[in-house]
Amino acid sequence: MTAVRCIDLCKTYRQGDQDIKALDHVDLEVEHSGFVCLSAPSGGGKTTLLNAIGGLDIPDSGEVWVAGQRIDQLSKGELAAIRLTQIGFVFQAYNLIPVLTAQENVEFVMQVQGVAAADRRSKSQAILEEVGLKGLEDRRPAEMSGGQQQRVAVARAIVSRPALVLADEPTANLDSKTSDELMELFVELNNHHDTTFVIATHDQRVMAYAKRLIKMLDGRIVEDIEQRAA
């Protein structure tokens, strides 16, 4: 089963008096339960491709399919629904709500989904325990380390068991030990829940965990390597 399919994606940005090709006729398929890293130098296109897959950025041309549904032609409302139910996002900046506790941050997505309060509570507590934050449910982001905040962000991304998790430089603000712990958590979720991961990174340590490494340059895929994960 194919989790992600991109067909002939093109995206050009205007920068000053120049046109920058962020995506230049990109074709990509990611199988269900895949664990893929996108690697590129700054401006190479990895974040634009990740955003296109997540419906955060619409390509100028081409097709994007997620879980068997074409998303590049959907309305903003339809895209929001897909992101809410099918895709989990993890960003380098965590994007937690400062005034909410860890548990409330995790529950927020489920609240928007209309999940009943009792179910939200039980699911959020279970997932926080799964990511190693049992006992920290009532802490707010400012009371947690960077690694703990990123684990809350991961818990929020996966609590509804999305088919696909997209992570953009998830270890950028973490030390090497915490980065390894986060990646081991991703691997565990990939292996035990069959969650598909697509991770944009320039971190060699992160790339070592990938089952498949895709290297990009100037908006094109230049290498697609199957590898034995760390």
Buried (B, 14 or more C-beta within 10 A) or exposed (E): EBBBBBBEBBBBBEEEEEEBBBBBBBEBEBBBBBBBBBBBEEBBBBBBBBBBBBBBBBBEEBBBBBBEEEBBEBEEEEBEBBBBEBBBBBBBEBEBEEEBBBBBBBBBBBEEEEBEEEEBBEBBBEBBEBBBBEEBBEBBBEEBEEBBBBBBBBBBBBBBEBBBBBBBBBBBBBEEEBBBBBBEBBBEBBEEEBBBBBBBBBBEEBBBBBBBBBBBBBBBBEEEEEEEBE
